[in-house]
């Protein structure tokens, strides 16, 4: 299985990282559609894609508008899976005539907790603690598994949900020492995340949704993370992860 990390940053893009987007080009499955979503157009290998949104904050949905042309020209079909309240927010605000005056023909699919994509995997979700709420996702194939946890400050409710996955991508917006502001804004600190990975016995952990004010090579304290969970890394934009 090949995963393209098309956007590994949070809040706003910088010269190193665009905002959230994690894409399986071979099967046409995308998690979140931040400023990185334009990269889907050059990487996709299917004429249909399924987009799964964690929540409707702008850094996770603005890239939906970038898909207009191929959808309008009927070169791409896109199913958008999201909570009912997030679909409503997208329709009323992101697609408001004063903001984006052309309707995009997404197939809106109100999220009910799971969807079976056949050989492309079974997708399930768990609720996360974040202002306005958020969803974490897991995909299970015959012999592989993947979990995507972003934008959350509740770090003790989903250990079983991610247990044993081959790859866990988990937001780590803040370094250790910033627990108070992390809790206030609905985000996580490095050691909190690595303890989850260790408890859940995942195979590999990628730290994502990086603070855009930190563009250095080690924005989260990788040495600290690896003391708890050695198989920790920080994905880069456009990195392809095989697992």
Steps between C-alpha positions, in 0.01 A plus 500: 500500500630845408398815688586845367539760774392796290455743790659446841454841662227664703323838515655663191751398230863599496783440255559152642155365586148540363200430721338163549480241225581127499432321173504141380540561123461138394157462659378860490455559875579841652494605864434873537531764230710791619718727288681187379199368306624634164760224513223241465448614142850403390528185711164326463486169318121462501206693358314472830615607844352469846581789734470453875494819706607509863314829557416826325769736624637699210847345491334162437240596236617801295653271237160358410462805279814404305321194360246708307641470147539121467163442669331763281656346187381155611853368516470433871225378730542580869302360791531716810458313830447723803282562803164661420597824674823521298318445171259777595787735590667433165183563304402814691841661540782363284266469202309820574449704183687800641805281573502238223237572234508168311337191646717186509318174431626299795303195596440583866492194727391560858734304724344217700809351661635264236505427130616190316689586181547137405858419397587866569451439871253546782501849656384551858512801730523614860396833650775731621509790743549826310310832480202415280589132510718290270522145367791262502505234228628148459528295181530123505600294202554125484854516634567870580354775715530876533371763743474877468452703818509876469389799707435353841589561864335185632775241508354214702179407319616341175788269586294196406385668179856534366635185661748307291483707182792483261512879476358765731508863390426717801505875537773642722456874467676589825829405665511366854450782748208655311234270647285787628460675165467162328204412720347844450521481119420130463843372400772264619860507623776266391536265797124473540479361147791260530351352818181427305701329225684289757184403689324407175800302374492657156786419265596850381404852609508809282466839672295741289298826503821685581496855637559720190714741699755220537666419169817343639592134441385394848199711597357267766793346687564176316769388744251528786239310301733212419587450865138391547429351157807432286308450174402868481563726202386835360355471148582768245272639231489277190663213686375156392470252785484132413369261761 
